[in-house]
Amino acid sequence: MERVILLKTQLAEAGKLAKSNEFAKQRLAVILLDNFIEIQLAELMKNRFSRDDWFTSRPPKYSYTLRKKILYNYDDMLKACISEHIITREERDTLSFCHDVRNNLYHQAKEELLLTTIALRFLTDAILKYQPDWRSGRDFMSINMTTKDPYLTNSDIKPGWAANSKEEWVAFLEKYFTFQTDQVKGISAMVSEHLLNKVGIAKGYYQFLLEEQGNFSSDDWKLNEYLIFYSFYNAKEFELKNLKAGNDSLSYNDGHKKMILAYKKNWTYVKPTRLDTLENTFKQIIKLSPHKALCKLIAFRTEMNMIFDALGNAAHALDAEIESQIERLRGN
């Protein structure tokens, strides 16, 4: 009975936080809901292990080594839950994405607002779909007649198993875990808008570079030159810090040059029309299902962030150079 109250309390508190437009509260909601699903899936898999032990006439489906791996590795647990028909393959993708967002929010206290919102939507949908059937997550529940469930929706229900019934969980979710989503953008629309916004800003950065670079440099840089130079420092930031910490300036410069040459050698050429191609692709995402839209986001996120950050850093560097030149002219 205590477990039922703990689960309901976690959902009720997460529900309050999820209704807020404040990022700080949405962050906590994602952490609570992701944890809720994780502990429920773990409990459901423990039930499968127990049933596995009942059939002593055949070899166990899950060895003790595999059981430990499943319970302590989220990806392995999601795979096992697909095998046990607890979740679908598409839901595995969305829950894995949500867990990555949760890790960023929990360990670094940061994440893109859109990704936090999307994770919140996916987690909420999964709980509304499954929790009435998952209930406490256990096959058996101990009760006593003195422990009262503060979340009972019907005062006529006596303490006991009824608090963990499917009907009571449905009523609980309707009362404590209902969100107004009629006027909220769909996930596909949010993904499309997010990526289009990024590619639009990146195109603005690049246009600025093409128009102004010639006034401050004789280098005739195009898209790939900017991407290679500025993405290098983002991609190799950690290695460069280690190199600088463990070497003198001469050795650092030598190692730095070797890293740049290796980075250029392994660079995959980006077509000059790539930004236009990405923009056209992102416009079509709004027509996709939420799961397929998420797959597109995952597929293009790394590339888009690389381009966005590299061109942004290049534009900011050039802007700083322009400001510096203006200050020098004023000084004269």
Secondary structure, DSSP 8 states (H G I E B T S, - for coil): -HHHHHHHHHHHHHHHHHT---HHHHHHHHHHHHHHHHHHHHHHHHHHHHHHHH-TTS--SS-HHHHHHHHH-HHHHHHHHHHTTSS-HHHHHHHHHHHHHHHIIIIIS---HHHHHHHHHHHHHHHHHHHHHHTTSSS-----SS---TT-S-TTS-SSGGGGSHHHHHHHHHHHS----TTS--HHHHHHHHHHHHHHHHHHHHHHHHHHGGGT-S----HHHHHHHHHHHHHTHHHHHHHHHTS-HHHHHHHHHHHHHHHHHT-----TTHHHHHHHHHHHGGGS-HHHHHHHHHHHHHHHHHHHHHHHHHHHHHHHHHHHHHHHHHH-
